[in-house]
Each structure stands twice: as structure tokens, then as C-alpha cells.
Amino acid sequence: MFSNMIGFGRFIQSLCVCLLTFDIQLFGLSAGANPEVEQHLEMGKKLLAAGQLADALSHYHAAVEGDPDNYMTYFKRATVYLALGKSRSALPDLEKVVKLRPDFTAARIQRGSVLLKQGKYQDAREDFATVLRNNPNSEEAAMYIHKIDELPDSISLAYRLYEENNYQDAIEVLGQIVEVCPWDPSFHEIRSECYEAQGDLFKAASDLRQSTKLRADNTKGYYKLSKLHYEMGEADESLNQIRECLKLDPDHKQCFPHYKKVKKLVKLMTSAQELTNEENYDECIKKAEQMEKTESEVFHYVLKAASHKCKCYSRGGHFVQAIKQCTKILEMDPDNLEALIDRAEAHIINENYDEAINDYQTASNIDGENRRIKEGLNKANKLLKQSKKRDYYKILGVKRNASKKQILKAYRKLAVKWHPDKFTDEEKAAAQKKFIDIAAAKEVLTDPEKRRQFDQGEDPLDPEEQNRGGGNPFQHGFNPFGSGGSFKFHFN
């Protein structure tokens, strides 16, 4: 940015030197001029030197109104217009200069340069030829004529290559043409079509954006630009561009229906994200389903809707649907990290530990430094190892996401069923072992910290894990029979 400011400053400096030179050359001609006009010209020059182009332009406007027959005031204003990038405004002033002073070489070269950049190369050639007739030694005019004489063949070649579907060669030739005629929208438009045919929508949009700036009332350009951004998955920018079309024609037959569709889709995507952030997962799923109905073909939006459903199903406890949606995403986008992680977490809830480990390992190959992946993989490995030992969820017959209320209900039911007092002496030992497991499961799963440990793959009642030096499985005080075996279970 700093270098751009330096370049702009140098441009303004050279512009001031150029205008100052003309002031000196024409000092004798300005004697006796309108003092008010002279004041505006002086202020314009000072503001120009300070880089305040818009303010300088206002003074040149006043100077032109005060002395409409002074070709220099037109020339200065045209130069400021060009500095502001307003070539269409500069051209009438340059034409006025040439009309008032046909032998003014600088104005002819300036006008020829503008016409050439706009693609009006035959008109530009006439200006440069006139300069050469008056000044055969003008290297600048000769250089421009050489460029112009090469243009017709290059343009014909570019269009022929385009018609032959030789898009890459056409792009290269058009690049050379655009360097000479950067303000001609037609060359940007045909190059945009070449890029689009190659599948490079970003470059196609870049050229088309230039066309919308260069061609007035370009509803067709704005519509196509909006469609390109839509195809790239940039719905917000697509909405911005289609609004530009509607500013020019509120009832445009193509722009208006496209605007309604994009606006609805943007609203749905925003709502789905907000609902996810608010942990309102069921409503998030509904918005994602509406997204699918609104747009069922464009890859980016189909993927976006599936991503919302994958995440919201997973976090909302609908793990079977989560796995299905996450799998759908990974079929479209195999390296989608979020889908891999969400599916792995759903697999863990469904106790599919091998599948969870596979997903985490695939995700780790893509981003090995991701903390969520590292922690998830470690957890899945611990749970796989743990699943081969005592599983408290299976003992009580509840899901891993069961509430405390559900856990207690399952415990009471099983405790009644397996209480040792209900069994004969021959069966009592087996029932007592089963009852101890049920009581252990209840102890772990109703204690938030112990349950957290278990969910991370550690058994808080496993003496090998909790006390490597030795210990007993009832050290946390939940032994239902106590040290003397006098446990009493009270039936409600």
C-alpha cells in the first residue's frame, strides 16, 4: 500500500510538472485573462500538487465555465479526469482542446491514447498520424502507430482461436490485446468466456467485473457476474452483483428471479449457522433441509446443507442420521475435516470405535496438528481398549448419551432383578457378582467426574489404571455390601 502511495505521488508530481510547463509556455497568452479564472487555475494547480484531485477538479470546472474558449483549461481538466480514472469524462474535453487548437500535439497524443485504450484504434491512429505529419520525429506517435497496425491481425486471431475452442491460446493473444486496449469491455468479455470454458471461474469473474465497470447499463454483465459468483459458492457476492442489475432494471426478467433465489438461500445459510451457534440443532436441521430444496444442484450449496445436517445431527444426538449425512459429504469431498471429525464422534457414541479411529487417522493425515483430532483419536483408542473390558453403559443397557435420570431408572430395574436376596444359595454368588457390576455402573455413570473419565477411555474403578501399585476396586466407597457384607437394598 505504501509503495502504491509513492507511485501515486510521483504520478501527481509529474502531472504538475507537465501542467506547469504548459503554464510557462502559454504565459504570454494568458495575459489579460479573467482574474477569477486565473485564481481557479492557480488553486487547481496547488490542490493537484497536494494530491487533492477532486477539489482540484472543482476549480477546473469553475475555470472552464469562466472562460469556455480557453483550450488550456479544458486540457488541464481532462488531465485530472484521467488521473481520477474517468476516461469517458476526459474525452469530450480533449476533443474540445483539439477543436480550439488543432496543432496542440500533447492533446492529440492524449486523445489518441484514450481512444486506443477504449479500443477505438482507427480513430486513435488518425490522431497519431496527424502528430507525425506535424512532427515527423515524434517517437511516441510512431510507437503508438506500430502497436495499432498490429492490432487487427491479433484481434482476428483471438476470435478465430475462440471459435475453434482453443481457449488457452485465445487467452494469451487476448492478454496482449488487453494490454493495449484495457478499456474496451468486449475483449474482457470474450476472455471471460474463455476462462469460464476452462473452468477458471475466478478469472472469468475478474474479467467480467472489468466489463461491468466499462460498459454503461450492463445488466447482462451483472447478471452473468452474479451467476459466476453463485457457481463458485459465493452467495453473498452473487447477491451484491444481482442487486446492481436490479438498480438498472428493477423488473429484469433474468435478474429478478435469480435475486429472489439467492436472497432466500443466503438467509437460510445465515439462519442455519446462527442456530448452530445457539445449539438449537433441530431447527438447524430444518433450515438445512430448506436449503436443499432451494438449491439441489450447485455443488457448494449441496455440500453446505449436508455439512449443517451432519454437524447438527451429531451434536443434537441423532447419531445414525449424523453418520449418514457426514458420509454423504465425504463422498463429495473426501478431505472434509469437519465431516470426518463429526462422523468419528458419532461413531464413538454408537460404539463403533474402529470406524471412529479410521476417520480420525484420515483426518490426522490431512492436519496432524489439529488438537481436536489428536484428542479424539486418543479417546477412540482408549475406548476401543476399554470396550474389551467392563462397559458400564452396556451393563445398564443405556446409550452413551443417556441422561442421569435414564441411568438411575435402568439401575433400579436391574438392581431389583439381580438382588442376591432373590436367589437361592447356589445362584447367590453369580447374582452378587452381577449386582456388584450394576452398582459399579451406577456409581460411575451418576458421578460427573467419574463418568467423564470413563467417557475419555479410563475406568475410574480399575485398580490397574487408578493405582498401579495396587488397590481394590471398591476404594471409592460404593461397595454395595460394605466391609461386613450387611448391605440392605430397600425396595420402593
Disulfide bonds with the S-S distance in Angstrom:
Cys245-Cys255 1.98
Cys284-Cys312 2.07
Cys310-Cys326 1.88
